Amino acid sequence: MWSRSRNLILTQTQRMWFRHNKSRIKVNLYGYIVRSYKIEKEQHSEEIRSWVKDTLQEPSTTRHVIGDAGLTSNELRRRTSNQNTISIVSDEEFESSWRQRFLYGELKAVQEVVILKKTKYTMFKPEQLIVLISALKDLERFYDIDRIYKAYHLDWSSLHTHMSAETYHTFLKLMIDTQSRVGNYPVVEVLFKQYIKYPDISPSFLAMGLKAMLENKNYITARQFFNYMTQNRDVFPINEHCLLIFLKFTIKNDDLWTLKEVFEMWLNKVDQVPSPKTISMVQLELQRGGFDKGIVYWNHLSRHPKLINGEHQKSYYCMVGQLILQLDAEKWPKEQVEKEIRKLLDLFKNNVSAKKYIYFRLMKWFASAGNFQMLKTCLALVHSDAEVQISNTHHQIVCSYFAKYGLLHDLTKYLKDVSVLPKENGLKFNRQLFSYIWMCSVQGYPMLKQEWENEFKLLYNDRWYSRTFPWLPVSVNNLLCSKNPDMTGDKTKAYRVAGNNSYKILSRVVEYLQRRKINKACSLIMGQVRLGIRPNFSFYYMLLRYCVNHGITRMIRFLCTKLRHTYKYIPIKIEILELRNDIYKSMSLKIRQNGDKAEAIKLAQQKILTFVQQRQQKLNFQNYLQLTLLCSRFSLTKLAPELLLNAKKLTNVTKKYELYLFYRTALMLYVRMREPEKFLHALKEFNENQYSTYITKYWISSTKRQIKLFETKNANKTTLIELYDQVDIMRINYAKVKIEGLEEMLKLITFMKTWLNNLVYEEQLHVYRKQKILEAAAAESASDHRHS
């Protein structure tokens, strides 16, 4: 299976293992049958334009066509050809054959409605359909409501022109609620545009519409509409829930300026003072990290008349926030942290709500900070507190920690343990947990990401799962992997979910740069900014790194002047990229001036030494690795190994990706220094480390090329033989890890099937009982109608 170019000798143990497992490796790695099926991508609606100013217009008798956006020419032709042959169910037939079945939401009736529409071109009137849809809403069968909507979505334009205003208003509310739960936000936004033209607008529907705009990345429209609502509260009864939705989106996008602007807009225009919980959330996000920009924004907000009295500072929300800020800034020992937590709990020992919030916030912070010991300590405190029950919220936080570090074995075991707990203490299968399971799987075994995608699609392709979890089809569809432009050559981690727009734009920008169309690349980025879609920080970093690597100075200048200032924090890794760019420019200028390359290298060395001296106390693990490689480029042979040693001291040996980054950097350094013995020592060290399980095919190939380079430099033959032996060990370890990943995949998928089947059974049994109650009421109503 793996041919060798020369006669190298493996140890007897390794050779026997290889022969014994050769067929198994071949079957699992190269003969693995990938199962897959196609899931159609959701169609996105066109952006709604100028709808804020039309908000108060009276409902038009000629409605907009809902669902026509994005139709193919074949669909339009089919729709046109079928319009003249469609029959409508009469009132008499509906009353005699359908009404009673619709009243209790009979599942078979849903199937027949869909089949009649799709194959026999028989349609129900909107008033008739609303009877069925209302019953399905009471039963929480949103997946089946969505099936009806999709079956009829080409014909709503012809149907709702004959609806009364009241019927159409009811239809809009039912569909907005359904599509929000399903996660089909483009449809929500289109329907919401119609809904707000009617009186008696509900705050809950305002929240759904605002969230849809934000999910669809219509940030400018969302902000304009939010401003419009705050100015017209007599028409739009906006509440704090809408404010929270907007604030959480700005926090998620790391946009401190918009966070400050939206919060200040509320303070200025809405009489209601935000709750202490909301105020503390804003304060924590602006002050976290000690960034100058955020602190200036909070100091400005805190002087607002509604906040200047500082009443919120006395709440437990604020106290927890202040403790988190201290934990963020100071490196307290575990005993000191526990002491501070207990002090805060003692202060609110008679307030159950306060204790619940304290546990929740601290657990969430420790999980995000990667402090598993303190996360377990907080969980133990919850267990020991008789007044606070452990619940889904706590389980989700623990799962987020496993997902962050790709600890799939631990996640599967934890899921099995908590799945048997009573419902009130157990774990719920929701969108958040779904994303954690996916993230953990791909983080844990990234070389199997295509297999993970196919297995997950196959697992979740079950109509009963979709009935129980109506958000599932859209969530599965968003798992579609698409490779983003990779800047290192290793594409093992080059993936994204379908909903991430930044990587789509990054791909297009890189294509323009490769064709030297810099103006088009800049215009594309600025077009997104004008739409209110600021590229995320990963986009900025990856594009800047690409431009520095390829010497695209004009694009670098554009990024630094137009985007750099929009991010709340510029880490040192960006400054290192800028240092590289400055060195390249200075060297080029020096060589052009006097042609002395040695003098130019001395200048580069001086710049690097100065940079390291000035930032020595702030450098982290990644910074040391970056600077190690930079020093190796410019013959700083003493400084480079020192920086690598500092990186090793900061390496978390239990985190496989950090080990991979460290040893990959070490091998690159020793190749540039032409040190085959040190190269061999590092490679052996990696292979012998039990946590060194992050291995990629690209790295194996790269290592072989590096050894070839030693061979051309006439390295010692014994050392070369040992180096090739170590590469073979690397390949065997890669095979082991991949087999282990497939085995973990089998364990997880087997558990998920059993667990989801049990959840579906329990939920559908509950729905069946509710349906029987509706059926009895429908039968009684029919009996009374006959007697009358």
C-alpha positions in Angstrom: 0.0 0.0 0.0 2.8 2.4 0.8 5.7 1.9 -1.6 9.1 2.9 -0.4 11.8 4.5 -2.5 14.6 2.9 -0.7 15.4 -0.1 1.5 14.8 1.4 5.0 14.5 -0.7 8.1 11.6 -0.4 10.5 11.9 -1.9 14.0 10.6 -5.4 14.3 7.6 -4.3 16.4 6.5 -1.6 13.9 6.9 -3.9 10.9 4.8 -6.7 12.6 2.1 -4.2 13.5 2.1 -2.8 9.9 1.8 -6.3 8.4 -0.9 -7.4 10.8 -3.1 -4.3 10.2 -2.3 -3.6 6.6 -5.6 -4.9 5.2 -7.6 -3.1 8.0 -5.9 0.2 7.2 -6.6 -0.2 3.5 -10.2 -1.0 4.1 -10.8 1.8 6.5 -8.8 4.5 4.8 -8.9 3.8 1.2 -11.8 1.5 0.8 -14.2 3.4 3.0 -17.5 3.9 1.1 -18.7 7.4 1.5 -22.4 7.6 1.8 -24.0 10.8 0.7 -27.1 12.4 -0.7 -28.0 15.7 -2.1 -29.7 18.4 0.0 -30.9 21.4 -1.9 -29.6 24.7 -0.7 -32.2 27.1 0.6 -33.1 29.8 -1.8 -32.5 33.3 -0.6 -35.0 36.0 -1.1 -34.0 39.3 -2.7 -33.1 42.1 -0.3 -36.0 44.2 0.8 -35.6 47.8 -0.3 -37.2 51.0 1.0 -39.6 49.1 3.2 -39.2 51.1 6.3 -40.7 54.2 4.7 -43.6 52.1 3.4 -44.4 50.6 6.8 -47.5 52.6 7.5 -49.1 52.2 4.1 -52.5 50.5 4.1 -52.6 46.8 3.0 -52.9 46.6 -0.8 -55.6 44.6 -2.5 -53.1 43.5 -5.0 -50.6 41.5 -2.9 -46.9 40.9 -3.6 -46.0 37.5 -4.9 -44.6 35.5 -1.9 -42.1 32.8 -2.8 -41.6 33.7 -6.5 -38.1 35.1 -5.9 -35.4 32.7 -7.1 -37.7 30.5 -9.2 -36.1 28.7 -12.2 -37.5 29.2 -15.7 -38.8 25.5 -15.6 -40.7 26.2 -12.4 -42.3 29.3 -13.9 -43.3 27.5 -17.1 -44.8 24.6 -15.0 -46.7 27.1 -12.9 -48.1 28.9 -16.0 -49.1 25.6 -17.7 -50.9 24.4 -14.6 -52.8 27.5 -13.6 -55.8 26.8 -16.0 -56.2 23.1 -14.8 -56.2 23.6 -11.0 -59.4 22.8 -9.2 -60.6 24.2 -5.9 -62.1 22.2 -3.1 -65.7 23.3 -2.6 -67.2 24.4 0.7 -69.6 21.5 0.7 -66.8 18.9 0.1 -64.6 20.6 2.7 -67.4 20.5 5.4 -68.3 16.9 4.7 -64.8 15.3 4.1 -62.1 17.5 5.5 -63.1 20.0 8.3 -63.1 17.6 11.2 -59.8 16.0 10.1 -58.3 19.5 9.8 -59.6 20.6 13.2 -57.4 18.0 15.0 -54.4 18.2 12.7 -54.6 14.7 11.3 -51.1 13.8 9.9 -52.6 11.8 7.1 -54.6 14.9 6.1 -51.4 16.9 5.7 -50.0 14.2 3.4 -53.1 14.2 1.3 -53.2 18.0 1.1 -49.6 18.0 -0.2 -50.2 15.1 -2.7 -53.4 16.7 -4.0 -51.6 19.9 -4.7 -48.5 18.4 -6.3 -49.9 15.6 -8.3 -53.6 16.2 -8.9 -53.6 20.0 -9.0 -56.4 20.3 -6.4 -56.1 23.2 -4.0 -57.8 24.2 -0.8 -59.0 27.7 -0.2 -56.9 29.8 2.2 -59.6 29.8 4.9 -59.7 26.0 4.7 -56.0 25.6 5.0 -55.8 28.0 7.9 -58.1 25.6 9.9 -55.5 22.8 9.4 -52.5 25.1 9.9 -53.9 26.5 13.2 -54.4 22.9 14.5 -50.9 22.0 13.5 -49.5 25.0 15.3 -51.3 24.0 18.5 -49.7 20.6 18.1 -46.3 22.3 17.4 -46.0 20.4 14.1 -44.1 23.3 12.4 -42.4 20.9 10.0 -45.7 19.9 8.5 -46.9 23.5 8.3 -43.7 24.2 6.3 -44.5 21.3 4.0 -47.9 22.8 3.2 -46.3 26.2 2.7 -43.8 24.8 0.2 -46.4 22.9 -1.7 -48.5 26.1 -2.1 -45.7 28.7 -2.3 -46.0 29.2 -6.0 -49.8 29.9 -5.7 -50.1 32.2 -2.8 -50.2 35.1 -5.2 -53.4 33.8 -6.8 -54.9 32.6 -3.5 -54.4 35.5 -1.2 -55.8 38.1 -3.6 -59.2 36.5 -2.6 -58.5 36.4 1.1 -60.1 38.8 3.5 -57.7 41.2 5.3 -58.4 39.2 8.6 -57.6 35.9 7.0 -54.4 37.1 5.3 -53.3 38.7 8.6 -53.8 35.3 10.4 -52.0 33.5 7.6 -49.0 35.9 7.9 -48.7 35.4 11.7 -48.9 31.6 11.3 -46.2 31.5 8.6 -43.9 34.0 10.2 -44.0 31.9 13.4 -43.4 28.7 11.5 -40.6 29.9 9.3 -38.8 31.4 12.3 -38.9 28.1 14.1 -37.8 26.3 10.9 -35.0 28.8 10.4 -36.0 29.9 7.0 -35.2 33.6 7.6 -35.4 34.9 4.0 -39.1 33.9 3.9 -39.6 35.4 7.4 -38.3 38.7 6.2 -40.5 38.8 3.1 -43.6 37.9 5.1 -42.7 40.3 7.8 -42.7 43.1 5.3 -46.4 42.4 4.7 -47.3 41.8 8.3 -46.2 45.3 9.6 -48.7 46.9 7.3 -51.5 45.7 9.5 -52.5 47.2 12.9 -52.1 45.6 16.3 -48.5 44.6 15.8 -47.2 42.1 18.3 -43.8 42.7 20.0 -43.0 39.0 19.6 -43.4 39.3 15.8 -41.2 42.5 15.8 -38.5 40.4 17.4 -38.9 37.6 14.8 -38.7 40.2 11.9 -35.6 41.9 13.4 -33.8 38.6 13.9 -34.6 37.6 10.3 -33.0 40.8 9.0 -29.9 40.2 11.1 -29.6 36.5 10.1 -30.0 37.5 6.5 -27.1 40.0 7.0 -29.3 43.0 6.1 -27.6 45.0 8.9 -28.3 48.5 7.6 -32.0 47.7 7.0 -32.2 46.2 10.5 -30.6 49.2 12.1 -32.8 51.6 10.2 -35.9 49.7 11.2 -34.8 49.5 14.8 -34.3 53.3 14.8 -37.8 53.7 13.2 -39.4 51.5 15.9 -37.8 53.5 18.7 -39.2 56.7 17.2 -42.7 55.2 16.6 -43.5 53.1 19.6 -47.2 53.9 19.4 -47.3 51.8 16.2 -44.4 49.4 16.9 -44.6 48.3 20.6 -40.9 47.4 20.8 -39.7 45.8 24.0 -36.3 45.0 25.5 -36.3 41.6 23.8 -35.7 43.3 20.5 -32.9 45.3 22.0 -31.3 42.1 23.3 -31.5 40.5 19.9 -29.7 43.4 18.3 -27.1 43.7 21.0 -26.2 40.0 21.0 -25.7 40.1 17.2 -23.3 43.0 17.6 -21.4 41.2 20.3 -21.2 38.0 18.1 -19.8 40.1 15.3 -17.3 41.9 17.7 -18.7 45.3 16.6 -18.2 47.5 19.6 -19.2 50.7 17.8 -22.6 49.3 16.7 -23.1 47.9 20.2 -22.6 51.4 21.6 -24.7 53.1 19.0 -27.7 50.7 19.3 -27.7 50.9 23.1 -27.4 54.7 23.1 -30.2 54.9 20.6 -32.5 53.0 23.0 -31.4 55.2 26.0 -32.2 58.4 24.0 -35.5 57.4 22.4 -37.2 54.8 24.7 -38.5 55.8 28.1 -38.0 52.3 29.5 -34.6 51.9 31.2 -32.9 48.7 30.2 -32.8 46.0 32.9 -29.6 45.7 35.1 -29.0 42.4 33.2 -28.8 44.1 29.9 -26.8 47.1 31.2 -24.3 44.7 32.8 -24.0 42.7 29.6 -23.1 45.9 27.6 -20.7 47.0 30.3 -18.9 43.6 30.4 -18.5 43.5 26.6 -17.1 47.0 26.3 -14.7 46.7 29.3 -13.6 43.1 28.6 -9.9 42.9 27.6 -9.1 46.4 28.7 -9.3 47.8 25.2 -9.1 51.6 25.0 -11.9 51.8 22.4 -14.4 49.8 24.5 -13.5 51.6 27.7 -14.0 55.0 26.1 -17.5 53.9 24.8 -18.6 52.7 28.2 -17.4 55.8 30.0 -19.5 57.8 27.5 -22.6 55.6 28.0 -22.2 55.6 31.8 -22.6 59.4 31.9 -26.1 59.1 30.3 -28.9 60.5 32.5 -30.6 57.1 32.7 -27.4 55.4 33.9 -25.5 58.1 35.8 -27.1 57.2 39.2 -25.3 53.8 38.9 -28.3 51.8 40.4 -27.4 48.8 38.1 -24.0 48.5 39.8 -25.7 47.1 42.9 -27.2 44.2 41.1 -25.8 40.7 41.1 -25.6 40.9 37.3 -23.0 43.7 37.6 -21.1 42.0 40.4 -20.7 38.8 38.4 -19.5 40.9 35.4 -16.9 42.7 37.6 -15.6 39.3 38.8 -15.3 38.1 35.3 -13.3 41.2 34.4 -11.0 40.6 37.3 -10.6 36.9 36.3 -9.8 38.1 32.7 -7.2 40.6 33.8 -5.5 38.8 36.8 -3.9 35.4 36.9 -5.3 34.3 40.2 -4.4 30.8 41.6 -7.3 28.3 41.8 -7.7 28.7 45.5 -8.1 32.5 45.1 -10.7 32.1 42.4 -12.7 29.6 44.5 -12.6 32.0 47.4 -14.0 34.9 45.3 -16.8 32.7 43.9 -17.8 31.5 47.4 -17.7 35.1 48.7 -20.1 36.2 45.9 -22.4 33.2 46.5 -22.5 33.9 50.3 -23.6 37.5 49.5 -26.7 36.2 47.6 -27.2 32.9 49.5 -31.0 33.7 49.9 -31.5 34.7 46.3 -32.0 31.6 44.1 -32.2 33.6 40.9 -28.9 35.3 41.7 -27.1 32.0 42.4 -28.4 30.5 39.1 -27.1 33.4 37.2 -23.7 33.3 39.0 -23.2 29.6 38.2 -24.3 30.1 34.6 -22.0 33.1 33.8 -19.0 31.7 35.6 -19.3 28.3 33.9 -19.7 29.9 30.6 -16.6 32.0 31.2 -14.4 29.1 32.3 -15.5 27.1 29.3 -14.6 29.9 26.9 -11.3 30.4 28.7 -10.5 26.7 28.5 -10.2 26.2 32.2 -11.7 22.8 32.7 -10.7 22.5 36.4 -12.7 25.5 37.4 -15.6 24.4 35.0 -15.8 21.2 37.0 -15.6 23.1 40.3 -18.6 25.2 39.3 -20.5 22.2 38.2 -19.8 20.5 41.6 -21.1 23.7 43.3 -24.3 23.4 41.3 -24.6 19.7 42.3 -24.1 20.6 46.0 -26.6 23.5 46.0 -30.0 22.1 47.1 -31.8 25.2 45.8 -30.4 25.0 42.3 -31.1 22.2 39.9 -28.6 21.1 37.3 -30.3 21.6 33.9 -29.8 21.7 30.1 -28.1 25.1 30.4 -25.2 23.7 32.4 -24.9 20.6 30.2 -24.7 22.8 27.1 -21.8 24.8 28.5 -19.8 21.6 29.3 -20.5 20.4 25.7 -19.2 23.7 24.4 -15.8 23.1 26.1 -15.5 19.6 24.5 -16.5 21.0 21.1 -13.9 23.8 21.3 -11.0 21.4 21.8 -12.3 18.5 19.6 -12.7 16.1 22.6 -15.1 13.8 20.8 -14.6 10.7 23.0 -15.3 12.8 26.1 -18.3 14.5 24.5 -19.9 11.1 23.5 -19.4 9.7 27.0 -20.9 12.9 28.5 -23.9 12.7 26.2 -24.5 9.1 27.2 -24.3 9.9 30.9 -26.7 12.9 30.9 -29.1 11.4 28.3 -30.5 9.1 31.1 -31.2 11.9 33.6 -34.8 13.0 34.3 -36.2 15.4 31.8 -35.9 18.4 34.0 -32.2 17.7 34.7 -31.3 16.3 31.3 -29.9 17.6 28.1 -32.1 19.0 25.2 -31.3 18.3 21.6 -31.5 21.8 20.1 -29.7 23.9 17.5 -26.9 24.8 19.9 -26.1 21.2 20.9 -26.4 20.2 17.2 -23.7 22.7 16.3 -21.5 21.6 19.2 -21.6 17.9 18.1 -20.7 18.9 14.6 -17.9 21.2 15.7 -16.4 18.7 18.1 -16.5 15.9 15.4 -14.7 18.0 12.8 -12.3 19.6 15.3 -11.4 16.1 16.7 -10.8 14.4 13.4 -10.5 17.1 10.7 -9.1 14.6 8.2 -12.5 12.9 8.2 -14.6 16.1 7.7 -16.2 14.8 4.4 -17.1 11.5 6.1 -18.6 13.4 9.0 -20.7 15.5 6.7 -22.0 12.5 4.8 -22.8 10.5 8.0 -24.5 13.4 9.7 -26.7 14.0 6.6 -27.6 10.3 6.5 -28.3 10.2 10.2 -30.6 13.3 10.2 -32.4 12.4 7.0 -35.5 11.2 8.8 -38.9 12.9 8.6 -39.8 12.1 12.1 -36.7 13.8 13.3 -37.7 16.9 11.3 -41.2 16.8 12.8 -39.8 16.7 16.3 -37.0 19.2 15.6 -38.3 21.5 12.8 -35.1 23.5 12.6 -33.1 20.4 11.7 -33.4 20.4 7.9 -32.0 24.0 7.5 -29.3 23.3 10.1 -28.2 20.1 8.2 -28.2 22.1 5.0 -25.8 24.6 6.6 -23.3 21.9 7.2 -22.3 21.9 3.6 -18.6 22.2 3.5 -16.8 24.6 1.2 -13.1 25.1 1.2 -11.9 28.5 2.0 -8.7 29.9 0.5 -5.9 28.2 2.4 -2.8 30.2 3.1 -0.4 27.5 4.3 -1.0 24.8 1.7 -2.5 22.3 4.3 -6.2 22.1 3.6 -7.1 19.8 6.4 -8.8 22.6 8.4 -9.9 24.5 5.3 -13.7 24.3 5.7 -16.6 26.4 6.7 -20.3 26.1 7.1 -22.6 27.3 4.4 -23.9 30.3 6.4 -20.5 32.0 6.8 -20.5 34.8 4.2 -17.0 36.1 5.0 -15.2 33.1 3.4 -17.3 33.4 0.2 -16.1 37.0 -0.1 -12.6 36.0 0.8 -12.5 33.4 -2.0 -13.7 36.0 -4.6 -11.1 38.6 -3.3 -8.3 36.1 -3.6 -9.4 35.2 -7.2 -9.3 38.9 -8.2 -5.8 39.3 -6.6 -4.5 36.2 -8.4 -5.6 37.9 -11.7 -4.1 41.2 -10.5 -7.5 43.0 -10.4 -6.8 44.9 -7.2 -9.4 47.6 -7.8 -12.2 44.9 -8.1 -11.0 43.3 -4.9 -11.1 46.6 -3.0 -14.6 47.4 -4.5 -15.9 44.1 -3.5 -14.9 44.6 0.2 -16.1 48.2 0.3 -19.4 47.1 -1.2 -19.9 44.7 1.7 -18.9 47.5 4.2 -21.5 49.9 2.7 -24.1 47.2 3.2 -23.2 47.1 6.9 -21.4 43.7 6.5 -18.0 44.3 8.0 -15.7 41.3 7.2 -14.9 39.4 10.4 -11.4 39.5 11.9 -10.4 36.0 10.5 -11.1 37.4 7.0 -8.8 40.4 7.7 -6.0 38.3 9.1 -6.1 35.7 6.4 -6.2 38.2 3.6 -3.5 40.3 5.1 -1.3 37.2 5.5 -1.9 36.3 1.8 -1.0 39.8 0.7 2.2 39.9 2.7 3.2 36.5 1.4 2.7 37.6 -2.2 4.0 41.1 -1.8 0.7 42.9 -2.8 1.6 46.2 -1.1 -1.3 48.2 -2.6 -3.9 45.8 -1.1 -2.0 45.8 2.3 -2.3 49.6 2.3 -6.0 49.4 1.6 -6.6 46.9 4.4 -4.7 48.9 6.9 -6.4 52.2 6.1 -10.0 50.9 5.6 -10.5 47.9 7.8 -7.8 47.8 10.6 -9.4 50.5 12.8 -12.8 48.8 12.8 -11.7 45.9 15.0 -11.7 46.4 18.8 -8.4 44.7 19.3 -5.4 44.2 17.0 -3.4 41.2 18.4 0.4 41.0 18.1 0.1 38.4 15.2 -1.1 41.3 13.0 1.8 43.5 14.1 4.2 40.6 13.2 2.7 40.5 9.7 3.1 44.3 9.4 6.7 43.9 10.6 7.3 41.3 7.8 5.9 43.7 5.3 8.0 46.6 6.6 11.1 44.4 6.4 10.5 43.4 2.8 9.9 47.1 1.8 13.0 48.3 3.6 15.2 45.5 2.2 14.0 46.2 -1.3 14.7 49.9 -1.0 18.2 49.3 0.5 19.1 46.9 -2.3 17.9 49.3 -4.9 19.9 52.2 -3.3 23.3 50.5 -3.0 22.9 46.9 -4.1 24.3 45.6 -0.8 22.2 42.6 0.2 24.2 41.9 3.4 23.5 45.4 4.6 19.8 44.9 3.9 19.8 41.6 5.9 21.4 43.5 8.9 18.7 46.1 8.7 16.0 43.3 8.8 17.8 41.6 11.8 17.8 44.9 13.7 14.1 45.5 13.1 13.3 42.0 14.4 15.5 42.3 17.5 13.9 45.7 18.4 10.4 44.3 17.9 11.1 41.3 20.2 12.7 43.5 22.9 9.7 45.9 22.9 7.0 43.2 23.2 8.8 40.4 25.1 6.2 40.5 27.9 3.2 40.3 25.7 4.1 37.5 23.3 2.0 34.4 23.3 2.5 30.8 22.0 1.5 31.7 18.4 3.6 34.9 18.4 6.7 33.0 19.4 6.2 30.5 16.5 5.7 33.4 14.0 8.8 35.2 15.1 10.8 31.9 15.1 10.2 31.5 11.4 10.8 35.1 10.7 14.2 35.0 12.5 15.1 31.8 10.5 14.5 33.7 7.3 17.1 36.3 8.2 19.8 34.1 9.7 19.1 35.0 13.4 20.4 31.6 14.4 20.7 32.4 18.1 17.4 34.2 18.6 15.3 31.7 16.6 15.9 28.7 18.9 15.4 30.8 22.0 12.0 31.9 20.7 11.1 28.3 19.8 12.0 27.2 23.4 9.8 30.0 24.8 7.0 28.6 22.6 7.6 25.1 23.9 7.2 26.3 27.5 3.8 27.8 26.7 2.6 24.7 24.8 -0.3 22.8 26.3 0.8 19.2 25.8 -2.7 17.9 26.0 -3.9 20.0 23.0 -3.0 18.2 19.9 -3.3 21.1 17.5 -0.8 23.2 19.5 1.7 20.2 19.4 1.2 20.0 15.7 1.9 23.7 15.2 5.0 23.6 17.5 6.6 20.6 15.9 5.8 21.7 12.4 7.5 25.1 13.1 10.5 23.3 14.7 11.0 21.1 11.6 10.8 24.2 9.3 13.4 26.0 11.6 15.9 23.1 11.5 15.6 22.7 7.8 16.5 26.4 7.3 19.3 26.1 9.8 20.5 22.8 8.1 20.5 20.9 11.3 19.4 17.3 10.4 20.3 15.9 13.9 18.0 18.4 15.6 15.4 17.8 12.9 15.5 14.0 13.7 15.3 14.7 17.5 12.2 16.9 17.0 10.5 14.3 14.7 11.2 11.5 17.2 9.9 13.6 20.1 6.6 14.2 18.2 6.1 10.5 17.2 6.7 9.4 20.8 4.2 11.9 22.4 0.9 10.2 23.2 -1.0 13.4 22.5 0.6 13.9 19.1 -2.5 12.8 17.2 -3.0 15.7 14.8 -1.2 14.5 11.7 -2.1 15.5 8.1 -1.2 14.0 4.7 0.2 17.4 3.7 2.6 17.5 6.6 3.8 14.0 5.9 4.5 15.0 2.3 6.2 18.2 3.4 8.4 16.4 5.9 9.5 14.0 3.1 10.4 17.0 0.9 12.4 18.5 3.8 14.4 15.2 4.2 15.1 15.2 0.5 16.6 18.6 1.0 19.0 17.2 3.6 19.8 14.5 1.2 20.9 17.0 -1.5 23.1 18.7 1.1 25.0 15.4 1.7 23.7 14.7 5.3 24.9 11.7 7.2 23.5 8.5 5.7 22.7 6.9 9.0 20.7 10.0 10.0 18.8 10.0 6.7 17.8 6.3 7.2 16.5 7.2 10.7 14.7 10.2 9.3 12.9 8.1 6.7 12.0 5.5 9.4 10.4 8.3 11.5 8.4 9.4 8.5 7.1 5.8 8.2 6.2 5.9 11.8 4.3 9.2 11.2 2.3 7.5 8.4 1.4 4.6 10.6 0.3 6.9 13.4 -1.8 8.8 10.8 -3.5 5.6 9.9 -4.1 4.8 13.5 -5.7 8.2 14.2 -7.9 7.9 11.1 -9.1 4.4 12.2 -9.7 5.8 15.7 -11.7 8.6 14.2 -13.9 6.1 12.3 -14.4 4.1 15.4 -15.4 7.2 17.4 -17.7 8.1 14.5 -19.5 4.8 14.8 -19.9 5.2 18.6 -21.3 8.7 18.2 -23.7 7.9 15.4 -25.0 4.7 17.1 -25.6 6.6 20.3 -27.3 9.5 18.4 -29.7 7.2 16.6 -30.8 5.6 19.9 -31.1 8.9 21.8 -33.0 10.7 19.0 -35.4 7.8 18.5 -36.2 7.9 22.2 -36.7 11.7 22.1 -38.9 11.4 19.0 -41.0 8.7 20.6 -41.6 10.7 23.8 -42.5 13.9 21.9 -44.8 12.2 19.4 -46.6 10.4 22.2 -47.2 13.8 23.8 -48.5 15.2 20.5 -50.7 12.1 20.0 -52.4 12.8 23.4 -52.9 16.4 22.5 -54.3 15.4 19.2 -56.8 13.1 20.8 -58.1 16.0 22.9 -58.5 18.1 19.7 -60.2 15.2 17.9 -62.7 14.8 20.8 -63.5 18.5 20.7 -63.9 18.4 16.9 -66.3 15.4 17.1 -68.3 17.2 19.8 -68.5 20.4 17.7 -69.6 18.4 14.7 -72.3 16.6 16.7 -73.6 19.9 18.1 -73.7 21.3 14.5 -75.8 18.4 13.3 -78.3 18.6 16.1 -78.7 22.3 15.6 
